[in-house]
């Protein structure tokens, strides 16, 4: 009897180990014909280097997020894409301690920690911080300086001005979740403006609001027309386009 064990390593070619009952490990090398025959058969059955007989290799993603609202939104988008494109993702989150004002210094420390743990470098880093009345291009430039060492696998989710606004951009999605649409908000940088708008929109639709409406993030994201969102909002569109490029890369490696 032969048992096949796949050892999966992120973004690397899978390796196949064969264990033959009753055969010592040293004898495996003496039976090259059997090993070659079995391995070639598995390659025929599972031609993809990333997907083996229905199993998809893990993609490791590290999130650096300003707060829980960003984490919920990014995870909802990732989980939706994972379901649609048969991706297997492992998501690890790091939250800013001290709010928006500490975001950049905390990001700097986050990058230092990654450099110290080189054996666990992720396949993708997503940085999610509100623009918070700062010009989008200025914040992006600042964040890119901090993440320069990992720029080739880092993308940026920088809601302009706040993440709650992203949840209100697709009125049709909102209606499909709550039975009543929301007014697409104009752009105005004002403290708590979009938090209050989200709360009111969910409340007026007749649904309970316990966490400002953020508890409905997954449902809203799953109902969103992401293609339209790419076109309708610069900050969200840039994030979705960059994430889509990464998904296309992963699909090609399947």
KADAGI-V300423 format. One record per backbone hydrogen bond with DSSP energy under -1.0 kcal/mol. CO is the residue of the C=O (numbers start at 0). NH is the residue of the N-H. E is the energy in kcal/mol with one decimal. If there is no record, write none. Layout:
co=CO nh=NH e=E
co=CO nh=NH e=E
//
This chain:
co=0 nh=20 e=-1.9
co=2 nh=18 e=-1.7
co=4 nh=16 e=-1.8
co=6 nh=14 e=-1.3
co=8 nh=11 e=-1.9
co=14 nh=6 e=-1.7
co=16 nh=4 e=-1.8
co=18 nh=2 e=-1.8
co=19 nh=22 e=-1.9
co=23 nh=26 e=-1.1
co=30 nh=34 e=-2.0
co=31 nh=35 e=-3.0
co=32 nh=36 e=-2.4
co=33 nh=37 e=-2.5
co=34 nh=38 e=-2.6
co=35 nh=39 e=-2.5
co=36 nh=40 e=-1.8
co=37 nh=41 e=-2.0
co=38 nh=42 e=-2.0
co=39 nh=43 e=-1.8
co=40 nh=44 e=-2.2
co=41 nh=45 e=-2.5
co=49 nh=56 e=-1.8
co=51 nh=54 e=-2.0
co=54 nh=51 e=-2.4
co=58 nh=89 e=-2.6
co=59 nh=122 e=-2.1
co=59 nh=123 e=-1.4
co=60 nh=91 e=-2.7
co=61 nh=125 e=-2.5
co=62 nh=93 e=-2.0
co=63 nh=127 e=-3.2
co=64 nh=95 e=-1.8
co=66 nh=70 e=-1.9
co=67 nh=71 e=-2.6
co=68 nh=72 e=-1.9
co=69 nh=73 e=-2.7
co=70 nh=74 e=-2.4
co=71 nh=75 e=-2.1
co=72 nh=76 e=-2.1
co=73 nh=77 e=-2.6
co=74 nh=78 e=-2.9
co=75 nh=79 e=-1.9
co=76 nh=80 e=-2.3
co=77 nh=81 e=-2.6
co=78 nh=82 e=-2.0
co=79 nh=83 e=-2.3
co=80 nh=84 e=-2.5
co=81 nh=86 e=-2.1
co=87 nh=58 e=-2.4
co=89 nh=60 e=-3.2
co=91 nh=62 e=-3.5
co=93 nh=64 e=-2.6
co=98 nh=101 e=-1.6
co=99 nh=102 e=-1.8
co=101 nh=105 e=-2.6
co=102 nh=106 e=-2.2
co=103 nh=107 e=-2.1
co=104 nh=108 e=-1.7
co=105 nh=109 e=-2.4
co=106 nh=110 e=-2.4
co=107 nh=111 e=-1.8
co=108 nh=112 e=-2.3
co=109 nh=113 e=-1.7
co=110 nh=114 e=-2.0
co=111 nh=115 e=-1.4
co=116 nh=119 e=-1.9
co=123 nh=61 e=-2.6
co=124 nh=154 e=-2.5
co=125 nh=63 e=-2.9
co=126 nh=156 e=-3.4
co=127 nh=65 e=-1.9
co=130 nh=133 e=-1.8
co=134 nh=138 e=-2.3
co=135 nh=139 e=-2.7
co=136 nh=140 e=-2.0
co=137 nh=141 e=-2.1
co=138 nh=142 e=-2.8
co=139 nh=143 e=-2.5
co=140 nh=144 e=-1.5
co=141 nh=145 e=-1.3
co=142 nh=146 e=-1.6
co=146 nh=149 e=-1.6
co=147 nh=150 e=-1.6
co=149 nh=152 e=-1.8
co=150 nh=153 e=-1.1
co=152 nh=124 e=-2.5
co=154 nh=126 e=-2.3
co=156 nh=128 e=-1.2
co=158 nh=130 e=-3.1
co=160 nh=131 e=-2.4
co=161 nh=164 e=-1.3
co=164 nh=167 e=-1.4
co=165 nh=168 e=-1.0
co=169 nh=173 e=-2.1
co=170 nh=174 e=-2.3
co=171 nh=175 e=-2.1
co=172 nh=176 e=-1.4
co=173 nh=177 e=-2.6
co=174 nh=178 e=-2.7
co=187 nh=189 e=-1.0
co=189 nh=192 e=-2.1
co=191 nh=195 e=-2.4
co=192 nh=196 e=-1.9
co=193 nh=197 e=-2.2
co=194 nh=198 e=-2.3
co=195 nh=199 e=-2.5
co=196 nh=200 e=-2.3
co=197 nh=201 e=-2.2
co=198 nh=202 e=-2.4
co=199 nh=203 e=-2.9
co=201 nh=206 e=-1.8
co=202 nh=205 e=-1.6
co=210 nh=213 e=-1.6
co=212 nh=215 e=-1.7
co=213 nh=216 e=-1.9
co=215 nh=219 e=-2.3
co=216 nh=220 e=-2.8
co=217 nh=221 e=-2.4
co=218 nh=222 e=-1.1
co=223 nh=225 e=-1.1
co=224 nh=228 e=-2.1
co=225 nh=229 e=-1.8
co=227 nh=231 e=-2.0
co=228 nh=232 e=-1.4
co=232 nh=236 e=-2.8
co=233 nh=237 e=-2.6
co=234 nh=238 e=-1.5
co=235 nh=239 e=-2.6
co=236 nh=240 e=-2.5
co=237 nh=241 e=-2.1
co=238 nh=242 e=-2.4
co=239 nh=243 e=-2.4
co=240 nh=244 e=-1.8
co=241 nh=245 e=-1.6
co=242 nh=246 e=-2.4
co=243 nh=247 e=-2.5
co=244 nh=248 e=-1.9
co=245 nh=249 e=-2.5
co=246 nh=250 e=-2.4
co=247 nh=251 e=-1.9
co=248 nh=252 e=-1.1
co=250 nh=253 e=-1.3
//
